[in-house]
Amino acid sequence: MVHNYNIIFLLLQVRSLVIFGTIKYVPPTQQWYYLSCNTCPKGVIKGDTKCRNDRCKDKDFSSINRFRILIRVQDPTGIIDLILWDMDVVKIFKVTAHDLVDRFIKGVDSEPFPSVVSTLLGKKYAFKIDIKKFNVDRQEKCFGITKFSDDEKIISALEKKFNLDQYLDVT
């Protein structure tokens, strides 16, 4: 079932949902990458000598930069904040966060975030999102994306399935 953004917020519970919408905004002041363990996506602090993830404790440790891009997505019923994670962003941009951070350090890009990030704006996607216990417990309304597609057939099918009239009050 395709869900209305307002319903997601009202019925905030642990589950997976499929939504669709157009990327309208990427906050330019929001950090678009983070430092993580080279083996797992767990965040680390510069200077850490080991990962805090128990699965990595016996492995050689080093840190790398990974993508974490906050996007604001809009459909006919509202706006929702989502997070695009490293693996998905690399698929879209065909470049790693490490390479883009390196370009920033060298002064190739002087904007608050790489110009490649702005190429997301105006694009329509279908998203599978997970509402986790963290979101419910903290009433956190920014959700991680587990899958996404810009396939026009998928988006068209979702739009047909989504009955906009049931959400709009036309009185």
N, C-alpha and C positions, 0 to 999 in steps of 0.2 A: 504494500500500500504506500502511496505517496503521501507525505504529510505536510500540512500547513505549519509554517514556522511558529505561529502563535500557539497552536495545539502542542507543539514540542515543549514550549516553555511552561504551559499550564500543567501538562501531564509528565513532568520531568521524572522519569524512572529509568532504571538500567535496562537498556535494549539497543538494538541496531535498527536504523531507519534509512530509507532511501528518500532523498530530496533532490530537487534540481533548482538551478537559478543561475544568474549572471553575476560574475565577479565585478563588483562596482568600486571597490576601494581596497588599497593595501596601505596601511598606516606607514607613512615615511619615517616616523620617529621610532617605530617598533623594530627591535633587533631582529634581523632576518636569518640569523644563524646562531648556533651555540657550540660550545666546546664539549666534546663527548669522548667517551672511551672508543678506541679504535676497533674493539671487538663487538661491542654492543652499543645501542643508542643512549645509554645512561649518561646524563650530563655530569660533567666534572668541573672542578675549579682549577684555573691555571696554577700550576705548581703541584697538583696532586701526583702522588707516586703510585697509586693503585686505584682501580675502579671500585666503586661501592657496591657493585652487583656481585653477589656470591658466585654466580656462574663464571665470572671472569677472574676470580681471585688468584688462580694458579697460572694465569696466562701472562705473557709479556705485555706490559702496559705502555701505551703511548696515547696521546690525545689527538683528535682531529676535529675540524670544523664540520658541522652538519647543518642543513637547512631546517628552519622552523619558521614558516611564513604565515603570518596572520592575514586572512582574507575576509572581506565582508561581502557576503553573497545576498542577492535580492531576488525574490520571486514576487508574483502578484499579491501575496499576503503580507509581506514584510521583509525584514533583514535579519540575517543570522551571521555570527562570527564563527569561522572555521579555521583549523590549522592544517596547512599542507606540510607534511614531514619530508625529510631528506630523500628517501627512496623515490617518492612520487615527483618531487621537484626536479631531481636529476633526470627522470624520464622526460619531463616537459622541456627543460632547458638544455639538456645534453651537455651539462657542465656540472662539476662538483662545487660544493660550498667552499672547499679548500682553495680551488682555483680562483673563484670570485673574490674571496677575502684577500688572496695574494695580489690580485689586480688592484684592489683598494689600497693595499699597503704600498704598492708601487706607484700609486697615483693615476692609474689608467682611468678609473671612474672616480668622479668627485662628488657625485650626488649622494644623498643620505642612504640610498640603497641602489643596487645595480640596475641599469636601465632595462636589463632583461626581465626583471621582476614586473615592470610596468606593462609588459606584453600580455600579462594575464588579464588586464582590465578589459571589460566588455565581452569576455568570452563566456559562453554558456556551457555548463557542465551538469552531469548527474553525479551525485555524491552519495556514497554509503557512509554514514557516520555512526560512531559508537557513543552512546551516552553511558558513561562509566559511573561507578559508585562515587568516585571523586566529584563528578558533576552534581550528582544528587545531594550528597552530604553537604557540599559547600555552595549549593545553588549556583554553580559555575555554568554559565551559558555560552561557553566557547568550546566547541567540540572538535575532536580529532577526526580526520578523514581516513577511512580504511580502504576505500576504493573510489575511483572516479572515472568518468568517461566523458569525452566530448563527441561521441558518436551521435550523429544527427538522428538516426533511427531510434536509438535508445531514448534520447531526450524527447523526441516526438511522441513515442509510445507513453512516456511518463506524463507528458502534457495532456494527452488524450485521457489518460486514466485519472488525472487530477481534475476533479469537478469544481471549478472556481466558484460556480453559483452557490454551492453549499456553504461557502465561507463569506460571501459578500452579502451584506444587508442592502437590498435595493429598494427600501421603503422611501 
